[in-house]
Amino acid sequence: MVYAISQERNILIDNEVQRILQASMDKGEIAKMNVKDTSYLLQASVLGVVMLWLHKQDQSLKKLTEQCIDQIIGINHGEEGEKEDAR
């Protein structure tokens, strides 16, 4: 029973991440990419960041999560992203 609930939750999250990625591609906000693979990679990366952050909280979780997104889909956040865009 718990496994079934966990699987259902995972499917709901994956579907929503894929929907957001597809909508962003459709609007031209991000480059075209394989939505299914990118969704999996994003979720795995964010989960990994959370696990690392729990062990060593030397940076904000928000910043670490944004860095994951930046590296995977190329969206820059905040001042660091603006500096990189200007190069």
N, C-alpha and C positions, 0 to 999 in steps of 0.2 A: 504494500500500500504506500509506504513512504517513498519507495523507489519510483512508483508511478507518478506521485505528486511531484517529485523532483524532476522527472523526465518532462512532465507537462510544463512545469515552470521553465525549464531550459528551452523548450520549444517556443514558448511565448516570448521569452527574452530574445532568442535568436531571430524570430520573425520580426520583432520590433526593430532590432538593430539593422536587419536587412532592409526593412521598410525605410528607415531613416537614411541609410546609405543610398538606396535607389532614388529617393526624393532629392537628396543632395546632388546626385549625379544629373538627374533630370533638370534641375535648376542651374546646372553649370557651376555649382559651388565646389565640387571636387572632381577630380579626373575620373574617367571611366575605368572601372575595375571589376573584377569578379566579386559580386556581392556576397555570395555564399562563403567563399574562402576568406574574404576580408572581414566578414562578420565573425567568423571563427577566430581569426588571428587577433582581432580587437578584443574579443572577450577573453581569450587566453592571456593576452598581454596585460590587460587591466587586472585580471585575477592575480597574475604573477606580481604586478606592482604592489597590489594590496598586501600580498603575503610578505614581500620584501620590506614594505613600509612597516608592517606590524613588528618585524624583527628589529629594524633600525629606523627610527622616526626622525631622521636628521633633515628631511625636507617635507614640505607640505604634500599631502596626498593629492590635492588638486593639481599641483605643479607636476608631480610625477605622472599622473593620469594624462594630463595634457601633453606631456612629452611623448607618451606612448602613441597618442592619437596623431601628433605631429609626424612622428616617424613612419607611421603606417599609411596615413591618408594625406599627409602634407598640409594640414591646416595649422597655421601658426596662431598662438595665443599670446596676448599681452605684449609687453615691451620687447622681450627676447625675440619673438616672432617678427616684430616690426623692424628690428635691427637686422635680422637675417634677410628680410625682404629687400632692404635698402642696399645690400651688398651687390 
